[in-house]
Amino acid sequence: MEDDAFDDTADGSSTGAQRVFHALSSAPRRKILAYLSASGLTAGEIADRFSMSKPAVSQHLSVLEAAGLIKREKQGQFVHYSLIENNLVNVLNGFVQEVCPIGRPIKKESQARARAK
């Protein structure tokens, strides 16, 4: 499979799938997602669960946010993080459609029809 198989952009910049898989490649980021699976947490509450610096936790949160897996909301002096649940499902579905021998031609046909409209 080509490296650019998941590039949706003409300039080859990172796609949603690439950002998600990059975000999921890190054990601390997967742990953050697990902590956020039941409810949102503040940045401080997340940082308290790790034995790394707060700037390192902040960097992990930034990667997850850039991938569209979590969102943040400032409430007063605190920043609250929560999952964007449907995004992960949609990205993984898109990935499966790319590698599935049945789904890939259907996806290409659907894209061609959308461009024709």
Wavefront OBJ file of the C-alpha trace (Angstrom):
o trace
v 0.000 0.000 0.000
v 1.313 3.478 -0.806
v 2.214 5.861 2.002
v -0.176 8.475 0.653
v -3.135 6.104 0.432
v -4.994 8.107 3.070
v -4.091 11.593 1.836
v -7.268 13.418 0.929
v -5.451 16.648 0.185
v -3.572 17.548 -2.972
v -0.487 18.699 -1.079
v -0.202 15.450 0.926
v -0.792 17.108 4.299
v -1.958 14.996 7.217
v -5.476 13.689 7.012
v -7.839 12.970 9.860
v -6.980 9.279 9.795
v -3.252 9.957 10.001
v -3.709 12.356 12.913
v -5.921 9.860 14.745
v -3.524 6.954 14.270
v -0.603 9.152 15.335
v -2.541 10.177 18.452
v -3.395 6.554 19.247
v 0.234 5.444 18.841
v 1.124 6.776 22.284
v 0.298 4.833 25.466
v -0.180 8.000 27.576
v -2.627 9.381 24.999
v -4.584 6.117 24.974
v -4.704 6.309 28.780
v -6.012 9.877 28.585
v -8.773 8.694 26.249
v -9.617 5.908 28.701
v -9.799 8.400 31.590
v -12.133 10.574 29.518
v -14.325 7.656 28.431
v -16.829 8.027 31.285
v -16.746 11.765 31.922
v -14.822 14.931 31.242
v -11.892 16.002 33.390
v -9.952 19.196 33.911
v -6.387 19.449 32.671
v -5.201 19.302 36.279
v -7.237 16.170 37.027
v -5.718 14.486 33.979
v -2.192 15.589 34.893
v -2.610 14.256 38.444
v -3.023 10.742 37.034
v 0.422 10.745 35.393
v 3.983 10.862 36.645
v 5.095 13.306 33.962
v 5.336 17.064 33.846
v 2.221 19.138 33.253
v 3.714 20.542 30.021
v 4.177 16.964 28.758
v 0.545 16.145 29.582
v -0.485 19.378 27.863
v 1.395 18.316 24.725
v -0.430 14.965 24.718
v -3.748 16.781 25.108
v -2.837 19.039 22.174
v -2.141 16.029 19.943
v -5.460 14.443 20.897
v -7.282 17.708 20.285
v -5.582 18.215 16.892
v -6.701 14.703 15.936
v -10.267 15.655 16.790
v -10.562 13.006 19.481
v -11.124 15.356 22.405
v -12.469 18.851 22.870
v -11.712 21.438 25.473
v -13.942 23.985 27.082
v -12.753 26.785 29.300
v -14.949 27.152 32.374
v -13.709 29.973 34.554
v -10.063 29.345 35.315
v -10.233 25.643 34.438
v -9.979 23.884 31.082
v -12.255 20.852 30.849
v -11.554 18.058 28.362
v -14.020 15.506 27.031
v -14.207 12.910 24.263
v -15.631 13.572 20.829
v -16.959 10.027 20.572
v -18.362 9.946 17.047
v -15.198 11.297 15.435
v -13.135 8.226 16.288
v -15.848 5.969 14.914
v -16.010 7.968 11.679
v -12.234 7.974 11.188
v -11.958 4.246 11.801
v -14.870 3.638 9.419
v -13.087 5.691 6.747
v -9.905 3.680 7.308
v -11.783 0.389 6.950
v -13.373 1.634 3.738
v -9.908 2.409 2.331
v -8.484 -1.036 3.018
v -11.612 -3.107 2.408
v -11.705 -4.596 -1.100
v -15.465 -4.056 -1.256
v -15.664 -0.666 0.441
v -12.872 1.076 -1.472
v -14.570 1.026 -4.916
v -17.866 2.064 -3.348
v -16.180 4.972 -1.571
v -14.542 6.095 -4.839
v -17.895 5.905 -6.632
v -19.540 7.924 -3.858
v -16.788 10.562 -4.023
v -17.143 10.796 -7.820
v -20.911 11.285 -7.528
v -20.434 13.959 -4.876
v -17.989 15.853 -7.094
v -20.392 15.632 -10.036
v -23.176 17.384 -8.089
l 1 2 3 4 5 6 7 8 9 10 11 12 13 14 15 16 17 18 19 20 21 22 23 24 25 26 27 28 29 30 31 32 33 34 35 36 37 38 39 40 41 42 43 44 45 46 47 48 49 50 51 52 53 54 55 56 57 58 59 60 61 62 63 64 65 66 67 68 69 70 71 72 73 74 75 76 77 78 79 80 81 82 83 84 85 86 87 88 89 90 91 92 93 94 95 96 97 98 99 100 101 102 103 104 105 106 107 108 109 110 111 112 113 114 115 116 117
